[in-house]
Amino acid sequence: MRDNQGALQVELDRIREVSAWLVDALELSRTAPDTLGHRAAWAKAERATAVLSELLLVHDESTKRLVGAWAERLSARGR
C-alpha cells in the first residue's frame, strides 16, 4: 500500500526488513516455551513491533497508539 502512495525506497526496504523479523519470530515461536528460540521469537517480535510503530507514527498517530497498545498487551502476556 505504501508503494502506491509514493513511499521512498528506504521506507519500503525498512517495512520489508520488519516483515522478515516477524516471519522469523513466527517460526521461532514454534519452539518450546522458555527456550532460547522462544525467547528470541519474543525479542524479534518486540523489535519489529517497535520499528513498525515508529514507521506508522510518521503517517498516522491513531494507528501508532493502537499498535502500541497491542504491543504492550502482548509484551505483558509473554513475560
C-alpha positions in Angstrom: 0.0 0.0 0.0 2.8 2.5 0.9 4.4 1.9 -2.5 1.2 3.1 -4.2 1.4 6.2 -2.0 4.8 7.1 -3.3 6.8 6.0 -0.3 10.6 6.3 -0.5 12.5 3.1 -1.3 14.3 3.3 2.1 10.9 3.2 3.9 9.7 0.2 1.7 13.0 -1.6 2.5 12.5 -1.0 6.2 9.0 -2.4 6.0 10.3 -5.5 4.2 13.0 -5.9 6.9 10.4 -5.7 9.7 8.3 -8.2 7.8 11.2 -10.6 7.7 11.7 -10.2 11.5 8.0 -11.1 12.0 8.3 -14.2 9.8 11.4 -15.3 11.8 9.6 -14.6 15.1 6.7 -16.8 13.9 9.0 -19.6 13.0 10.9 -19.4 16.3 7.7 -19.2 18.3 7.0 -22.8 17.5 9.9 -23.9 19.8 9.2 -25.0 23.3 8.5 -22.2 25.8 11.3 -20.9 28.0 14.0 -21.9 25.4 16.5 -19.7 23.7 14.5 -20.0 20.4 11.2 -19.0 22.1 12.9 -16.0 23.8 14.4 -15.0 20.5 10.9 -15.1 19.0 9.7 -12.6 21.5 12.7 -10.4 21.1 12.3 -10.3 17.3 8.5 -9.7 17.6 9.0 -6.8 20.1 11.7 -5.2 18.0 9.6 -5.5 14.8 6.6 -4.0 16.7 8.7 -1.1 17.9 10.0 -0.3 14.5 6.6 -0.7 12.9 5.2 1.7 15.5 7.9 4.2 14.5 7.0 3.9 10.8 3.3 4.3 11.5 3.9 7.4 13.7 5.2 9.2 10.6 1.8 8.7 8.9 -0.9 8.2 11.5 -0.9 9.0 15.2 -4.1 7.0 16.0 -2.7 3.9 14.3 0.5 4.2 16.3 -1.5 4.3 19.5 -3.4 1.2 18.5 -0.3 -0.7 17.6 1.5 0.5 20.8 -1.4 -0.7 22.9 -1.3 -4.1 21.3 2.4 -4.3 21.7 2.2 -3.5 25.4 -0.6 -6.1 25.9 1.3 -8.8 24.0 4.6 -8.0 25.8 2.8 -8.3 29.2 1.4 -11.7 28.2 4.8 -13.0 27.2 6.6 -12.4 30.4 
